[in-house]
């Protein structure tokens, strides 16, 4: 028998076992993923028509009135065309956003001695980067919403099938702007969510607490939506392209800037609608997430 193993302090072995158990139990209470999933589902079902108007503005530089008029011309039958990809993509990404953030935060807390703010920031960036795996859904959603592609793609599954012939890269067209957006926006959202809610009047009732969660999520969503709007404009242009050369982020941005007369106001067309949509969207997500979290 190994004498050294016999003489090893029992409390050291017990301590190592406990630490391992804590790290394992730290990984993923499913409730964070479930709450994120259904919060996103509720949001998509309510706000999809607004998102479609916004996408037309980002893609073509239209005014809100012109974008709505264009959708009216397309008819009600096409209003919810393209909703399946965001239902599949957004529900999963928001589930990953909240779930992986909690998992990474817990693991980093157990395995490093870094400050809490650093751990949570890194966790948010890692969660946002992981979400980018689902870029193909965002890509197909963009193609289905482009007017000139209405006759080319029948539905979501047909679009995925057509893209297969162009290779895996075609599914991930627009990946760079998504990575530039996801990590930093996640880090800011999770870092500011607590402080923003603390600045609101104290909630003495359940309904006021839900309202505070809605205001907190809506404020952060709208603020981050404005900050990262130019990146989303570039993403919309890149993902609306079907086949052909892959252009860099900077080249596409330069091209859009030139087309819109070098004016920031033209580049930011649609930002007002995005602002209001983000208030509603992230207000719904944050409030619904907190409601479900308490229920579970």
N, C-alpha and C positions, 0 to 999 in steps of 0.2 A: 504493500500500500504506500502511496506517495505521502511521505512524512510532511512535506511542505504543505500539501493540500490539507492534511489533518490539522496542522498548526495555524492555517489561515483563519483570521478572526471571522466568527460567524456573522457579526454585525456588518462587516464589509460585504460579504456575499449577499446578505439580506438587503443591504442598501442598494447594491447594484441591481438586484431583482426588482426592488420597488421602483427604481428610476426607470427601468425598462418597461415595467407595467404602466407607469404614468405616461411614458411616451406613446405606448400602444393605445392606451385609453384616450389619449389626446387626439388621435386621428379620427376625425370625422364623425361627430354625432350627426346622424343623417338628417336631423331636423333642420339644420342650416341649409342644406341642399334642397330639401322639400319646400321650405318656406320661400327660398329664392325662386324656385321653379314656378310656384303658383302665383307669387307676386308679379313675375314677369308675364305670365299667361293673362292675368287680369288686365295688365297694362296694354298688351298688344291688342287684345280684343276691343278695347275702347279707343285707342289712339291711332290705329293703322291708317284710316283715311287721311288724317292730318299728316302722318309721315309720308304718305304718297304725294301730297301737294308739295311738301318740303323737298322731296327728292327731285321733282320736276324743276323746282327753282334752283337747286344746286346744280343740276345737270345743264339746264338751258339758260339760266340767268333770268327767268321769267319773274314778273311781279306776281303777287299772291292771287290777284284777280284773274290774270291770264292763266295761271296754273290751274285754278279751280274751273275756269271755262274749258280748258283742255280736257280735264277729267270728265266734265259733263258731256263733252262731245264723245268721249270714249264709251259712255253709257254705264249704267249701274252694274251691268254684268261684269265689267272689268274693274269695278271699284276695289274689290277685295282680291283681285288677281295678284298673286305673289305673296299672299299672307302666310302660306304654309312654311316657306323658309324662315321668316322671322319667328314664327311659333316654335319651330324646331330649334332654331339658332339662339334666339334671345332668351327663351326659357332655360336652355341649357347653360348659356354663358352667365346669366344672372345667378343661376344655381351654383355654378363654379365660382363666380365672383365672391359670393358670401361664404360658401362652404370651404373653398380652398384658402380663402383669407383666414378663416378661423383655424383651419388645420395648420397652415404655415406659421401663423402667429404662435400657436401652442408649441409646435416643434422647436421653433427658434428660441422661445422662452425657456424651454427645457434644456436646450443644447448649447446656448451661448449666454454670455454675460453682457451682451450689448444693451444699450438703453432701450426702453420700451418703445419710444417713438421710432427708433431705427428699425427694430424688429417688425413693427406694424407697417412701416413704409415699404420695407423689403417684401413682406408678405403680400401687400397689395399689388406691388409691381409683378411679383411672380404669378399671382392669381390672374392678373390682366394679360400677362404673356401666355399663360396656359389657355386662356379663352381664344386666342388667335388660331388655335387648332381648328376651330369651327368656321374659319373664314369662308370655306366653300358655300355655306348657307347664305352668308351675306352677299357673296358674289352672285349666286343664282337669283336672289331677291332683286338685286340691281338689274340684272338682265331682263327679268320678267316685268319690271316697271318701266323699262325704256320703250317708248311708243313704237319705234321702228322695228322692234323685235317681237311685236305682238303676233305676227304671222309665222315667225320662225320657231318659237318655242310654245308648245301647247300647254304645258304645265310644269310644275317643279321637277317631277321625275323625268320628263322628256328633256328638260334643260340639262340635268345631270348626265343623262345618257349622251347627249350631243357633245358636251364638253369632254367626255371621256376620250374621244378621238384625238383631242388636242394635247393630251398628257396631263399629268398631275399639276404642272405649273399653271395651267389655265384656271384650275380651281382656286389657286391662291393669288390670282391677279389682284393687286391692291393690298397685299399683306403688309408692306412697309408702313403706309399711313395708319393701318389698324394697330400695329405695334407701337407707333409713335403716340397714338391716342390712348390705348388701353391702360398701359402701365402707369403713366403719370396721372391720368384722370382717376384711376382707382386709388392711388396713393393719396391724392388730395381729398377724395370723397370720404375715405375712412378716417383720415387724420382730422377732418373738420366736422364730421357728423356729430360727435359728442359735444365739442365746444359750441357749435351753432345751436343745438337744442338747449344747452344750458343758458344761453342768452335769451331764450323765449320765456314768457311768463310761466310761473310754476303751475303744473297741471294738477288741479284738485279733483277732477273727475276723469272717468275713462274716456269720454268723448273729447275732452280738451286735450288729453294725452295723445289720442289718435290725430287730432288736428295739428298738434305740435310736430308729430312725426311727419305728417304730410307737408307742413311748411318747411321743415328742415330738409327733407328730401327734394322738394320742389326748388328751394333756394339754391342748394348745391348743384342740382341737375342743370338748372338754367345758367348758373354762373360758369360751370364747366363746359356747357354746350356752346357758350359764346367764345370761351378761350380756345376751344379745339375746333371751332366751326370751319376755318380755312382748311384744316387737315381733312375734314369730312367732305369738303367740296372737291378736293383733289382725289379722294377715294372714290367718290361718285363718278368722276370722269374716267378714272382708270378702270373701274369695274363695269362701266357701261360698254367698254370696247370688247368686241368679240373677235378673237383671233388676231393675227398680225403681230407687230413688234411690241416687245415689252419696254415701256418707257420708264425712266427713273422718276422718282417723286419730284425732284427739283425741276426737271424738264417739263413735266405736266403742270406744275405750279406756274412756271414761267409762261407757258403757253396760255393758260387761263388768264393770267394777269394781263397779257398782251391783248387777248380777245376782248377783255372787259375794260379796255382803255386805260389800264394802269390805275384804276380807281378802287380804293378799298371798299367804298360803298357798293360798287358793282360786284366785287368779289364776295361780299357779305350778304348778297341778296338771299332772302329767305331766313336770315338770322332772327328776325322778329317772330316769325311763325315758329322757328325752332325754340326760341326762348319760351313762348307760351306752351308749346308742346312739351318741353322739358319740365316745366313747372308741374303740368298735369301728370306726365309720365313718371317722373322720379318721385313725385308726391305720392302717387298710387303705389309704386314699388316699395318705397320706404315704409309707408303706413301699413300696407298689407303685410309686408315682411314682419313688422313688429307685432301686428295682431296675431299672425299665425305662430310666431315664436312663443308668444305667451300661451296660446292654446295648446301647443305641443310641449 
